[in-house]
Amino acid sequence: MAHLYKKKIKGRTYWYLRETVREGKKVKVKWQKYLGTPDSILKRLKKAESSGVPLRIQSEEFGSVFIVNELENIINTIGIVDSIVKPNPREKGPSVGEYFFMPGLIV
């Protein structure tokens, strides 16, 4: 999971967004993105707020959940699985089709 990381270089503060992984006993940086100094970050936020134009974002995981849900709405896999696998009348909770669909939501 990504986190904010603060570096102090020659008394100045710089912010990065980065993700680390543990390999054996060592922690290594998986990726790192420079965000800027606190002043430059504030300047960009104020500019985006005053112009009404949002800052550029990149979303990778949430798009996949949306697509899986849209495909479920088109194909109706829950209904197909539930029509084949009849539920046990004593069982409560999600149906087999819903259980079948849920792993697609876990990214």
Buried (B, 14 or more C-beta within 10 A) or exposed (E): EEEEBEEEEEEEEBBBEBEBEEEEEEEEEEEEEEBEEEEEEEEEEEEEEEEEEEEEEEEEEEEEEEEBEEEBEEEEBBEEBBEEEEEEEEEEEEBBBEEBBEEBEEE
